[in-house]
Amino acid sequence: MRKDEIERKFQMFGLILSGPSFTVLALDIDEFHREFYSDQVAEEELLRFAAYNIFHEIMEKEQGGIVFRTRDDKLVALLSGDSERIELTCQTLAEHVRHSIEKYLSMTVTMGIGRTYSDLQDLPKAFQEAISALDYRFLLGKNRIISIGDMEFGSSLDNLSYIHMEKKLISAIKTGEKTIVTLTLQDWIHELKKGTCSMDKCYGKLNKLLVALMNVLVETGFEEAAVLGDHSFMQLYARKTLDDVRLWLEDICLALVDLLAEKRTKVSQAQMEAAVAYIHTHYADEQLSLQQVCNHIYMSMSYFSALFKPHTGETFVEYVTRYRLDKAKEMLAASQLKTYELAAKVGYNDPQYFSVIFKRHTGMTPKEFRTARKGLSSL
């Protein structure tokens, strides 16, 4: 729009910005305390109106600016003044507004300030910069005054290895290391904040991380909704600061840790039950071994050993030996099988070795045990 056209429209609507320098200040309410509202929509609109009155009083009546409300409920002030003092004036006025709204309305706001221009035609650019400055609330947090000029020279995130962070986080989730999950997210978000990257870049990395977390769920056989829900990306964009995002992501990651641990426990329980059932079926096989059972349930021997004793209270060898001897006792009491025949039926092809093992565990030879059981049954 040409300068003369802008001036004509200003005159038409009775608007005055005397110059010689111009800038724009934008305000956005951080959040409403919804738990106190009986009629949320009406209460929020009332608070917006009250905030507008404070903003209007300070920016227009005291400073001679032009104040309006945008379609997305932001408050905007077009300001003009001396080129050497306008930036300081904006900061002072913004702090006055922020403090007054917090004091009288008990809520916080974030304010963005565009660059200063000497040409009225640059007001649209200053407006966009003020709105963009508000976006940095995502990095810096709520209840702040943010000048676009302070943010434009932020350090690059080139040195931050997203891939390294993602691998570290996913590894911690899978191994159940909750402390590492929390610290990894804290360090990463701190780097994002320190780097002052644009919102688009931040969201790009956050979206990538959400996809990675979804892949973990899919790989482990869960539905995405088990932790992330159907509207995860919308929930991400609803967070107004990186600190809010960090807390949200931490909740998701820790819930994922618990979910994986729960499933691991259930799967391990099922595998141990399958191992016990396999032993009960094959105990008579002298070749029955730890490796054979592990191959059956698709588990490493070291991991099996770590799980089997907590599950049964015995090591693999102890459990197999006890089960075989229990079966031998049943046969001694219920049959007239000779010792060598009975030994073969419970997995011992060497009758002498069987007798040694039997006496070591019962204190009696197989023959003595049979005699004792017959004596008891005759009483």
C-alpha positions in Angstrom: 0.0 0.0 0.0 1.4 3.4 -1.0 2.2 6.0 1.7 -0.4 8.5 0.4 -3.1 5.8 0.4 -2.3 5.0 4.1 -2.4 8.6 5.0 -5.8 9.0 3.3 -7.2 6.1 5.2 -5.8 7.3 8.5 -7.5 10.7 7.8 -10.8 8.9 6.8 -11.0 7.0 10.1 -9.6 9.9 12.2 -6.4 8.0 13.1 -3.2 9.9 13.9 0.4 8.7 14.1 2.7 11.7 14.1 6.0 9.9 13.7 8.7 10.3 12.8 9.4 6.7 13.8 6.9 3.8 14.0 6.6 0.4 15.6 4.0 -2.2 16.6 3.4 -3.9 19.9 1.2 -7.1 20.2 -0.2 -8.7 23.3 -1.5 -12.2 23.8 -3.1 -13.6 27.0 -1.1 -16.6 28.2 -3.9 -18.6 29.7 -7.2 -18.4 31.6 -7.7 -20.0 35.0 -10.7 -22.1 33.7 -11.3 -23.9 37.0 -12.8 -20.8 38.5 -15.4 -20.2 35.7 -19.0 -21.2 35.7 -19.5 -19.9 32.2 -16.1 -20.3 30.5 -16.9 -18.4 27.3 -18.5 -15.5 29.0 -15.8 -15.2 31.6 -13.0 -15.3 29.1 -14.6 -12.7 26.9 -15.0 -10.5 30.0 -11.4 -10.8 30.8 -10.3 -10.1 27.3 -12.4 -6.9 27.4 -10.9 -5.9 30.7 -7.4 -6.5 29.3 -8.3 -4.5 26.2 -9.4 -1.6 28.4 -6.1 -1.6 30.3 -4.1 -1.9 27.0 -6.2 0.9 25.4 -5.8 3.2 28.4 -2.0 3.0 28.5 -1.2 2.7 24.8 -3.8 5.1 23.2 -4.9 7.5 25.9 -1.4 8.0 27.5 0.8 7.5 24.4 -1.4 8.4 21.5 -1.2 5.1 19.8 -3.8 3.2 17.8 -5.2 0.1 19.5 -7.2 -2.7 18.0 -8.1 -6.4 18.5 -7.2 -9.0 15.9 -9.5 -11.8 14.7 -7.5 -14.3 16.7 -8.0 -12.2 19.9 -4.6 -10.6 20.1 -4.3 -6.9 21.1 -2.2 -4.7 18.9 -0.9 -1.1 19.3 0.5 1.0 16.5 2.9 3.5 18.1 5.0 6.4 16.9 7.5 8.7 18.5 11.0 10.1 18.6 13.4 7.8 16.9 15.9 7.8 19.8 13.3 7.1 22.5 10.6 5.0 20.9 12.2 1.7 21.7 12.6 2.5 25.4 9.1 4.0 25.4 7.7 0.7 24.0 9.5 -1.4 26.6 8.3 0.9 29.4 4.7 0.9 28.2 4.7 -2.8 27.7 5.9 -3.4 31.2 3.2 -1.1 32.5 0.5 -3.1 30.6 1.9 -6.5 31.7 2.2 -5.5 35.3 -1.3 -3.9 35.4 -3.0 -6.9 33.8 -1.3 -9.3 36.2 -2.2 -7.0 39.2 -5.8 -6.2 38.4 -6.9 -9.3 36.4 -4.7 -12.0 38.1 -3.5 -13.4 34.7 -0.4 -13.1 32.7 0.3 -11.9 29.2 3.2 -12.0 26.7 4.0 -9.0 24.6 5.9 -8.8 21.3 7.6 -5.7 19.9 8.4 -5.2 16.2 11.3 -3.2 14.9 11.3 0.5 14.6 10.8 2.0 11.1 10.9 5.6 9.7 8.3 5.0 7.0 4.6 4.5 7.7 4.5 2.0 4.8 6.6 -0.4 7.0 3.9 -0.7 9.7 2.6 -4.0 8.2 6.2 -5.4 8.5 6.4 -4.2 12.1 3.1 -5.8 12.8 4.3 -9.2 11.5 7.5 -8.8 13.5 5.5 -8.1 16.7 3.4 -11.2 16.1 6.5 -13.3 15.3 8.1 -12.0 18.6 5.1 -13.5 20.4 6.0 -16.9 19.0 9.3 -16.8 21.0 7.1 -17.3 24.1 7.4 -21.0 23.0 11.2 -20.8 23.8 11.3 -18.2 26.6 8.2 -18.9 28.6 5.1 -16.9 29.5 4.7 -13.5 31.1 7.4 -11.8 29.1 8.1 -8.8 26.9 9.9 -10.0 23.8 11.5 -7.7 21.2 12.1 -9.2 17.8 15.4 -7.4 17.6 16.6 -9.3 20.6 15.8 -12.7 19.1 17.0 -12.4 15.5 20.7 -13.2 16.1 20.2 -16.4 18.2 22.9 -19.0 17.9 22.5 -21.8 15.5 21.4 -25.3 16.4 23.9 -26.8 13.9 25.9 -28.2 16.8 23.0 -30.0 18.3 22.8 -33.6 17.2 19.1 -34.5 17.1 19.9 -38.0 16.1 22.1 -38.6 19.1 19.4 -37.2 21.4 16.7 -39.4 19.9 18.8 -42.5 20.1 19.7 -41.8 23.7 16.1 -41.1 24.6 14.7 -44.2 22.8 17.4 -46.4 24.4 16.5 -45.1 27.9 12.8 -45.7 27.2 13.4 -49.3 26.1 15.7 -50.1 29.1 13.4 -48.4 31.6 15.9 -45.8 32.7 13.5 -43.0 33.8 16.1 -40.7 35.2 18.0 -40.7 31.9 14.7 -40.1 30.0 14.0 -37.0 32.1 17.6 -35.6 31.9 17.8 -36.2 28.2 14.6 -34.2 27.6 15.7 -31.4 29.9 19.1 -31.1 28.2 17.5 -31.1 24.7 14.8 -28.5 25.5 17.5 -26.4 27.2 19.5 -26.5 24.0 16.5 -25.5 21.9 15.8 -22.6 24.2 19.5 -21.5 24.2 19.6 -21.8 20.4 16.6 -19.5 20.0 15.6 -21.3 16.8 12.3 -20.4 15.1 9.1 -22.0 16.1 8.9 -23.8 12.7 12.2 -25.5 13.3 11.3 -26.4 16.9 8.0 -27.9 15.8 9.8 -29.8 13.0 12.1 -31.5 15.5 9.3 -32.1 18.0 7.1 -33.7 15.3 10.1 -35.9 14.3 10.4 -37.0 17.9 6.7 -37.8 18.2 7.0 -40.0 15.0 10.0 -41.8 16.6 7.9 -42.5 19.8 5.1 -43.7 17.7 7.5 -46.1 15.9 8.6 -47.5 19.3 5.0 -48.3 20.0 4.4 -49.9 16.6 7.6 -52.0 16.9 6.5 -53.3 20.3 3.0 -54.2 19.1 1.1 -51.4 20.7 -1.5 -49.2 19.2 -0.4 -45.5 19.1 -3.4 -44.5 21.2 -2.0 -46.6 24.1 0.2 -43.6 25.1 0.0 -40.8 22.5 -3.7 -40.7 21.7 -5.3 -39.8 18.4 -4.6 -36.1 18.6 -0.9 -35.9 19.7 0.2 -33.4 17.1 -2.7 -31.1 17.9 -1.8 -31.5 21.6 1.7 -30.5 20.8 0.7 -27.3 19.0 -1.6 -26.5 22.0 1.4 -26.1 24.2 2.5 -22.4 24.4 6.0 -22.8 25.7 8.9 -25.3 25.4 8.7 -25.9 29.1 5.1 -27.0 28.7 6.1 -29.2 25.8 8.9 -30.8 27.9 6.6 -31.7 30.7 4.1 -33.2 28.2 6.8 -35.2 26.4 8.2 -36.4 29.7 4.7 -37.7 30.7 4.5 -39.5 27.4 8.0 -41.0 27.6 7.6 -42.2 31.2 4.2 -43.7 30.4 5.9 -45.5 27.5 8.5 -46.8 29.9 5.8 -48.2 32.2 3.9 -49.7 29.2 7.0 -51.4 27.9 7.9 -52.7 31.3 4.4 -54.0 31.9 4.4 -55.8 28.5 7.9 -57.1 29.1 6.8 -58.6 32.4 3.7 -60.2 30.8 5.8 -61.6 27.9 8.5 -62.8 30.3 5.9 -64.4 32.5 4.4 -66.2 29.5 7.8 -67.3 28.4 8.7 -68.7 31.8 5.4 -70.6 31.9 6.2 -72.0 28.4 9.6 -73.0 29.7 8.1 -74.8 32.7 5.6 -76.6 30.5 8.4 -77.7 28.2 10.3 -79.1 31.1 7.3 -81.0 32.4 6.8 -82.5 28.9 10.5 -83.4 28.2 11.9 -84.1 31.7 12.4 -87.8 30.7 14.7 -86.8 28.0 18.3 -87.2 29.3 19.4 -84.6 26.7 17.1 -81.9 28.1 19.3 -78.8 28.5 19.1 -75.1 29.2 20.0 -74.4 25.6 17.2 -76.6 24.4 14.6 -74.8 26.5 15.9 -71.4 25.6 15.7 -72.3 21.9 12.1 -73.3 22.4 11.1 -70.0 23.9 13.4 -67.8 21.8 15.4 -66.4 24.7 19.1 -66.1 25.4 20.5 -68.3 28.2 21.7 -65.4 30.3 18.4 -63.6 30.2 16.5 -66.9 30.8 18.7 -67.5 33.9 18.0 -64.0 35.2 14.2 -64.6 34.9 13.8 -68.3 35.7 14.9 -68.3 39.3 12.7 -65.4 40.4 9.8 -67.2 38.6 10.3 -70.6 40.2 12.6 -70.0 43.2 15.1 -72.4 41.7 17.8 -72.5 39.0 17.2 -74.4 35.9 19.3 -77.4 37.1 17.6 -77.4 40.5 14.1 -77.2 39.1 14.7 -80.1 36.6 16.4 -82.2 39.2 13.6 -81.7 41.7 10.9 -82.3 39.1 12.5 -85.5 38.0 12.9 -86.7 41.5 9.3 -85.9 42.4 8.2 -87.9 39.4 10.5 -90.8 40.6 8.9 -90.7 44.0 5.5 -91.0 42.5 6.6 -94.0 40.4 8.3 -95.6 43.4 5.1 -95.4 45.3 2.8 -96.5 42.5 4.7 -99.1 40.6 7.1 -102.0 40.9 9.6 -100.7 38.3 13.1 -101.6 39.0 15.5 -98.8 39.8 17.2 -98.8 36.4 13.8 -98.8 34.6 12.5 -95.9 36.8 15.7 -93.9 36.3 15.4 -94.1 32.6 11.8 -92.9 32.8 12.8 -89.7 34.6 15.8 -88.8 32.4 18.7 -90.7 34.0 20.2 -93.4 31.9 22.8 -94.2 34.5 21.0 -95.9 37.4 23.9 -95.5 39.8 24.1 -91.8 39.2 20.3 -91.6 39.7 20.6 -93.4 43.0 23.3 -91.0 44.2 21.2 -88.0 43.3 18.1 -89.5 44.8 19.8 -90.2 48.2 21.5 -86.8 48.2 18.1 -85.1 48.0 15.9 -87.4 50.1 18.3 -89.0 52.5 17.3 -92.5 51.2 18.1 -94.8 48.3 15.2 -95.5 45.9 14.7 -98.9 47.5 14.7 -97.5 51.0 12.2 -94.8 49.9 9.8 -97.4 48.4 10.0 -99.5 51.5 9.3 -96.5 53.7 6.3 -95.5 51.6 4.9 -99.1 51.7 5.2 -99.0 55.5 3.3 -95.8 55.7 0.5 -97.0 53.4 0.0 -100.1 55.5 -0.6 -98.1 58.7 
